[in-house]
């Protein structure tokens, strides 16, 4: 889901919450800001959970379209090495490579700075290179 769609969904959720509410807020602009922010965070968490589930399935599913057994074995080795990474490194690699997210999007999803996400990604790739070449 792109960010503009997420933002639109968050605003729509906030207005639906206002419509469903039994009472009107004392400070509607402040309430709307908070409700929109909360809805956006809920959407982002949901997307992050979905990405984790899809990544887990992708990592455990056989590679049906690999042309040779040797290629599949290499993919299995890489998958094993990826699973050995600490969760915060594995999450960034999965979000970047399988999720197609930018470092900025991953930073928002993981509530880390873009620099931290970039560092984690580079660190994970270095670890994978070292482990794969052994």
C-alpha positions in Angstrom: 0.0 0.0 0.0 1.4 3.4 -0.9 1.6 6.2 1.6 -1.1 8.3 0.0 -3.5 5.5 0.2 -2.5 4.9 3.8 -3.1 8.5 4.6 -6.5 8.5 3.0 -7.5 5.4 4.8 -6.4 6.9 8.1 -8.4 10.1 7.6 -11.4 8.0 6.5 -11.1 5.9 9.7 -10.9 9.0 11.8 -14.1 10.4 10.3 -15.8 7.1 10.7 -14.8 7.0 14.4 -16.2 10.5 14.8 -19.5 9.5 13.1 -19.8 6.4 15.4 -19.0 8.3 18.5 -21.8 8.9 21.0 -20.4 12.3 22.0 -18.7 15.1 20.1 -15.1 15.9 21.1 -14.4 19.1 23.0 -11.6 20.1 20.6 -12.5 18.7 17.1 -9.2 19.7 15.3 -7.1 18.2 18.1 -9.3 15.1 18.3 -9.1 14.6 14.5 -5.3 15.0 14.5 -5.0 12.3 17.2 -7.6 10.0 15.7 -5.9 10.2 12.3 -2.5 9.6 13.8 -3.7 6.6 15.7 -5.4 5.2 12.6 -2.3 5.7 10.5 -0.2 3.8 13.2 -2.7 1.0 13.3 -2.6 0.7 9.5 1.2 0.7 9.5 1.3 -2.0 12.2 -1.1 -4.1 10.2 1.0 -3.7 7.1 4.1 -4.7 9.1 2.4 -7.8 10.4 1.2 -8.7 7.0 4.8 -8.3 5.6 6.2 -10.5 8.3 3.6 -13.2 7.6 4.2 -13.1 3.9 8.0 -13.1 4.4 7.7 -16.1 6.7 5.7 -18.0 4.1 8.1 -17.0 1.4 11.0 -18.3 3.4 9.4 -21.6 4.1 7.8 -22.2 0.7 9.7 -24.2 -1.9 11.2 -22.4 -4.8 9.1 -23.9 -7.6 10.5 -21.9 -10.4 14.2 -22.5 -9.9 15.7 -23.8 -13.0 18.1 -26.3 -11.4 18.5 -28.2 -8.1 21.8 -26.4 -7.5 20.0 -23.0 -7.6 17.4 -24.2 -5.2 20.0 -25.4 -2.8 21.7 -22.1 -2.9 18.4 -20.4 -2.1 17.8 -22.8 0.8 21.3 -22.0 2.2 20.7 -18.2 1.9 17.3 -18.7 3.6 18.9 -20.6 6.4 21.5 -17.9 6.9 18.8 -15.2 6.8 16.9 -17.0 9.6 20.1 -16.9 11.7 20.2 -13.1 11.7 18.9 -11.2 14.7 15.2 -10.3 14.3 15.9 -6.5 13.8 18.3 -7.2 10.9 16.2 -9.9 9.3 13.2 -7.6 9.4 15.0 -4.9 7.5 16.3 -7.3 4.9 12.9 -8.9 4.4 11.1 -5.5 4.2 13.7 -4.2 1.7 14.1 -7.2 -0.6 10.8 -9.0 -0.4 8.5 -6.1 0.6 10.1 -3.6 -1.8 10.0 -0.9 0.9 12.3 2.1 0.9 14.6 2.7 3.8 12.3 5.6 4.8 9.2 3.3 4.8 11.1 0.7 6.8 12.1 3.4 9.3 8.5 4.4 9.8 7.4 0.8 10.1 10.1 -0.2 12.6 10.0 3.2 14.4 13.8 3.6 13.9 15.7 6.4 12.1 16.5 6.0 8.4 20.2 5.9 9.3 19.6 3.0 11.7 17.6 1.1 9.1 20.3 1.6 6.5 23.0 0.5 9.0 21.0 -2.6 9.9 20.5 -3.4 6.2 24.2 -3.1 5.4 25.2 -5.0 8.6 22.8 -7.9 7.6 24.1 -8.0 4.1 27.7 -8.2 5.3 26.8 -11.0 7.8 25.0 -12.9 5.0 28.1 -12.5 2.7 30.4 -13.8 5.4 28.2 -16.7 6.3 27.3 -17.7 2.7 31.0 -17.7 1.6 32.0 -20.1 4.5 
